[in-house]
Amino acid sequence: MTKTPKRPRDPSQLAKLMVDIATGEDQQVVRTAAEAKAAKAGSAGGPARARALTPKQRSEIASIAAQARWKKATD
């Protein structure tokens, strides 16, 4: 049994959803393809950014991230 997709609030997205349902296009296939593309871009972008930063910049970014993680854990 397939799960009914959530109804979007935006009228244009709702129209697209209705067309996709009427034509029988599978939303899950579209969603997973987009996720795969984003994952591929993210895996390439991280190392490129690390090469572009100086060690001091990387250290500053890491300390800010660590502070955010510790703050989140105590809230």
Secondary structure by P-SEA (a helix, b strand, c coil): ccccccccccaaaaaaaaaaaaacccaaaaaaaaaaaaaaaaaaaaaaaaaaccaaaaaaaaaaaaaaaaaaaac
